[in-house]
Amino acid sequence: MIGANDVRAAARLLDGVAHRTPVITSRTLGEHTVLKPENLQRGGAFKFRGAYNKISSLPKGTPVLAYSSGNHAQAVALSSRLLGSPATILMPEDAPQSKLDATRGYGAEVVLYDRYTGDREAIADELAAERGAELVRPYDDPLIMAGAGTAALELLEDAGIVETLVVPVGGGGLIAGSATIAKDLGVKRVVGVEPEAGDDWKQSFAAGEIIAIDVPRTIADGLQTHAPGELTWEVASRLVDEIVTVTDQQLVEAMRFAFERLKLVIEPSGAIGLAAVLNGLVSGDRIGVIVSGGNVGAARFAELIA
């Protein structure tokens, strides 16, 4: 599906375009744990990497359409603006206002739907056909996966090879790309983390096949997928060693820790790997954690912390 050289090719394409976010440590976490804060990435999340990698492969000016709760939406909107492609984004009505505003601010047209009653993929397919647009999927695309994996590649280049890599998992694009490059470079274990209320990956791993669930009710809006992607499952089911889950309360505690100790503002979805480490769900001599995003408004952040 994808190989380590696809991730390396994406890294060359993104060089000088995406931010090379730093690798940071915390004495509280211990020297054995390193974090990759993709909340400092363009668009506020790792999603910019995959979106730019995908859209840059299209003829200049190609209209694009994407569906997303927010981070992929912003990534596609920003990448499209940089590459000269008009963008339409299908977003849920209850998406965070900050993410809606940012997506529109990058120049994309936003179309809203009800995430609990509407089939976003069917709606997106129909809209793309009507508008003659190329569909930029949030995770189930080799170029998206390869682009996302550049975050892990940078972490391992800058911090050295870790024993365990901890990665948020929603649709699976980030963990598929990350596991591909990590295992090629010698990382022993790749652990995915998802919300307890949305454990479709954990159930799928237990069953050995894709298991679909209802759209989960969780504060981690970026991880509210109901099933692994078909392509991401093919990659991750071979390369990922374990899936663990955390509660919404543990996500809030991780957000507070990042704010108070690391001076980082991260959204619930972005805090999930850190939450797993803080709660002892992942251990090892040397751990790398991808902090996937920080797109949370001030009011929502204060509400959650309170």
Secondary structure, DSSP 8 states (H G I E B T S, - for coil): ---HHHHHHHHHHHBTTB-----B--TTT-TTEEEEEGGGSGGGBTHHHHHHHHHTTS-TT--EEEE-SSHHHHHHHHHHHHHT--EEEEEETTS-HHHHHHHHHTT-EEEEE-TTTS-HHHHHHHHHHHHT-EE--SSSSHHHHHHHHHHHHHHHHHH---SEEEEE-SSSHHHHHHHHHHHHHT--EEEEEEEGGG-HHHHHHHHTS---------S-GGG--SS--HHHHHHHHHH--EEEEE-HHHHHHHHHHIIIII-----TTTTHHHHHHHTTSS--SSEEEEE-B----HHHHHHHH-
